[in-house]
Amino acid sequence: MKKMFCRLAVLMAEKDPQLSQRQLAKETGLSSTTINRLFTNKFDRVDVRTIEILCSYLGRDVGDLFVLREVDESN
């Protein structure tokens, strides 16, 4: 089965290695909870506006922010 993963941590590091979750939340107007859930891949749903804001801020497309990966569910 495939699962969606957010590459926010990677993209933040690529944009600015010093960029913190708190700073990203402040600069985008998104909640720190939302940023943390995406950063740690502990999310079930993502609001379209959140995706638009992050893609715009990071200068990336949706496919850069989210990827589908095969996961082993037997563990």
PyMOL commands that set and color helices and strands:
alter all, ss='L'
color gray80, all
select helices_A, chain A and resi 8-15+21-28+32-39+48-58+62-65
alter helices_A, ss='H'
color red, helices_A
select strands_A, chain A and resi 2-6+66-70
alter strands_A, ss='S'
color yellow, strands_A
deselect
rebuild
show_as cartoon
